Amino acid sequence: MGHSLLYRIATRGKPNNELYQKIQSHPKLSAYLHVYHDLRPIDYFKRIIFPGPIIAIIRILWYILHFVLLAILQRIVYIGVNLNDFNVPPPKWRRRLSQWMMCYISAITFPAAGIYRPKIIDHTKDRPKSTEAKDLPRYEWDQPWCIVANHQSFLDVIHATAVLGYPSTMTKDVLYNVPFLGIVLKASRNFVQYRSKTKGDRPSSFAQLQDRMKNPQENDFSPLVYGEGTVGNGTCIGRFHKGPFTAGLPVRPVAISYPSKHCSLNTDTIEFLPCAYDITTQFVNRFQLEIFDLYIPSEAEKNDPQLYANNVGTLIANSLNIPYRPDIDSRYKFITRDLARGKITWEQAMEKVDELENGQTVSPADTQLNKKVD
């Protein structure tokens, strides 16, 4: 971890070969280890000369300016509206104008990631327009059902949501204080994950989600939940959490993938900047989003939220031709991340894995490992 930023970008933050092979051979930690493709001569050319660092910087600035523009436009759309009041949805014309701006302006950022032909597969396009779940209605931006997707990359937050009409997602409260970004997050009425010292009597993000699902209000944004609650490396899908399934209501499954051959866009255990540099120095990257029919739970699934979650996770995994793994979750990712970044040794990592296998409380170097997992 003592290496400079330039060194970490040059090496893509890859652990030494011996450690990399060890993690790669582990049946659970390997699911969160970043996939490093072997660099070909053309890859060195792309990283050093063209697109190279200059185009990479331009592309990253492209994303930043996109958020600045969105924030300015959202502030204009919501003149006279208190964006901190999450109890009252905005009028329909404001919501539609807000969604239109966010979606179409965000769409122009696809080329910034080298994505020129995003592939959108909508299995519902020939379905009827309806507000009744039994009709298996087609997907609409104002549909009231929760969208459940797998999580592949930080790019999901921009590109997948742009396709889906900027639904409300889970957001940490500290992000609301980030200039420009905070306005965009408030405009899409995201569910706030409060830190313990700032939460007070405010409802948890889970309670906010449940309320939106059980008591949908006209003109509100659809909820979007990433079932795994974290990002894997794309070789499988980890266990889906029970959150959006405990209400026993229909959900809208969505599958996200970035099937690029020579660059992994998955932001799993790799550091942000080496990953961002890899992405922005590619000529072309791939993006695919698949929208499925409304999933209506059976009585057994309504009575067993984890069964419901696993079945939806399996449906999404099957569409991507990868396995669904209910035996792994974000706790294994944090162990893998700390190990790959040199925060813990292999022996310490194995101790933590053993504690998880035995159902014991893990005492990690990183406090995120102490988070409760459903």
Secondary structure in CASP SS format (residue, H / E / C, confidence):
PFRMAT SS
TARGET T0000
AUTHOR 0000-0000-0000
METHOD secondary structure of the structure
MODEL  1
M C 1.00
G C 1.00
H C 1.00
S C 1.00
L H 1.00
L H 1.00
Y H 1.00
R H 1.00
I H 1.00
A H 1.00
T C 1.00
R C 1.00
G C 1.00
K C 1.00
P C 1.00
N C 1.00
N H 1.00
E H 1.00
L H 1.00
Y H 1.00
Q H 1.00
K H 1.00
I H 1.00
Q H 1.00
S H 1.00
H C 1.00
P C 1.00
K C 1.00
L H 1.00
S H 1.00
A H 1.00
Y H 1.00
L C 1.00
H C 1.00
V C 1.00
Y C 1.00
H C 1.00
D C 1.00
L C 1.00
R C 1.00
P H 1.00
I H 1.00
D H 1.00
Y H 1.00
F H 1.00
K H 1.00
R H 1.00
I H 1.00
I C 1.00
F C 1.00
P C 1.00
G H 1.00
P H 1.00
I H 1.00
I H 1.00
A H 1.00
I H 1.00
I H 1.00
R H 1.00
I H 1.00
L H 1.00
W H 1.00
Y H 1.00
I H 1.00
L H 1.00
H H 1.00
F H 1.00
V H 1.00
L H 1.00
L H 1.00
A H 1.00
I H 1.00
L H 1.00
Q H 1.00
R H 1.00
I H 1.00
V H 1.00
Y C 1.00
I C 1.00
G C 1.00
V C 1.00
N C 1.00
L C 1.00
N C 1.00
D C 1.00
F C 1.00
N C 1.00
V C 1.00
P C 1.00
P C 1.00
P C 1.00
K H 1.00
W H 1.00
R H 1.00
R H 1.00
R H 1.00
L H 1.00
S H 1.00
Q H 1.00
W H 1.00
M H 1.00
M H 1.00
C H 1.00
Y H 1.00
I H 1.00
S H 1.00
A H 1.00
I C 1.00
T C 1.00
F H 1.00
P H 1.00
A H 1.00
A H 1.00
G C 1.00
I C 1.00
Y C 1.00
R C 1.00
P C 1.00
K E 1.00
I E 1.00
I E 1.00
D E 1.00
H C 1.00
T C 1.00
K C 1.00
D C 1.00
R C 1.00
P C 1.00
K C 1.00
S C 1.00
T C 1.00
E C 1.00
A H 1.00
K H 1.00
D H 1.00
L C 1.00
P C 1.00
R C 1.00
Y C 1.00
E C 1.00
W C 1.00
D C 1.00
Q C 1.00
P C 1.00
W C 1.00
C E 1.00
I E 1.00
V E 1.00
A E 1.00
N C 1.00
H C 1.00
Q C 1.00
S C 1.00
F C 1.00
L C 1.00
D H 1.00
V H 1.00
I H 1.00
H H 1.00
A H 1.00
T H 1.00
A H 1.00
V H 1.00
L H 1.00
G C 1.00
Y C 1.00
P C 1.00
S E 1.00
T C 1.00
M E 1.00
T E 1.00
K E 1.00
D H 1.00
V H 1.00
L H 1.00
Y H 1.00
N H 1.00
V C 1.00
P C 1.00
F C 1.00
L H 1.00
G H 1.00
I H 1.00
V H 1.00
L H 1.00
K H 1.00
A H 1.00
S C 1.00
R C 1.00
N C 1.00
F E 1.00
V E 1.00
Q E 1.00
Y C 1.00
R C 1.00
S H 1.00
K H 1.00
T H 1.00
K H 1.00
G C 1.00
D C 1.00
R C 1.00
P C 1.00
S C 1.00
S H 1.00
F H 1.00
A H 1.00
Q H 1.00
L H 1.00
Q H 1.00
D H 1.00
R H 1.00
M H 1.00
K H 1.00
N C 1.00
P C 1.00
Q C 1.00
E C 1.00
N C 1.00
D C 1.00
F C 1.00
S C 1.00
P E 1.00
L E 1.00
V E 1.00
Y E 1.00
G C 1.00
E C 1.00
G C 1.00
T C 1.00
V C 1.00
G C 1.00
N C 1.00
G C 1.00
T C 1.00
C C 1.00
I E 1.00
G E 1.00
R C 1.00
F C 1.00
H C 1.00
K C 1.00
G H 1.00
P H 1.00
F H 1.00
T C 1.00
A C 1.00
G C 1.00
L C 1.00
P C 1.00
V E 1.00
R E 1.00
P E 1.00
V E 1.00
A E 1.00
I E 1.00
S E 1.00
Y C 1.00
P C 1.00
S C 1.00
K C 1.00
H C 1.00
C C 1.00
S C 1.00
L C 1.00
N C 1.00
T C 1.00
D C 1.00
T C 1.00
I C 1.00
E C 1.00
F H 1.00
L H 1.00
P H 1.00
C H 1.00
A H 1.00
Y H 1.00
D H 1.00
I H 1.00
T H 1.00
T C 1.00
Q C 1.00
F C 1.00
V C 1.00
N C 1.00
R C 1.00
F C 1.00
Q E 1.00
L E 1.00
E E 1.00
I E 1.00
F C 1.00
D C 1.00
L C 1.00
Y E 1.00
I C 1.00
P C 1.00
S C 1.00
E H 1.00
A H 1.00
E H 1.00
K H 1.00
N H 1.00
D C 1.00
P H 1.00
Q H 1.00
L H 1.00
Y H 1.00
A H 1.00
N H 1.00
N H 1.00
V H 1.00
G H 1.00
T H 1.00
L H 1.00
I H 1.00
A H 1.00
N H 1.00
S H 1.00
L C 1.00
N C 1.00
I C 1.00
P C 1.00
Y E 1.00
R E 1.00
P C 1.00
D C 1.00
I C 1.00
D C 1.00
S H 1.00
R H 1.00
Y H 1.00
K H 1.00
F H 1.00
I H 1.00
T H 1.00
R H 1.00
D H 1.00
L H 1.00
A H 1.00
R C 1.00
G C 1.00
K C 1.00
I C 1.00
T C 1.00
W H 1.00
E H 1.00
Q H 1.00
A H 1.00
M H 1.00
E H 1.00
K H 1.00
V H 1.00
D H 1.00
E H 1.00
L H 1.00
E H 1.00
N C 1.00
G C 1.00
Q C 1.00
T C 1.00
V C 1.00
S C 1.00
P C 1.00
A C 1.00
D C 1.00
T H 1.00
Q H 1.00
L H 1.00
N H 1.00
K C 1.00
K C 1.00
V C 1.00
D C 1.00
END
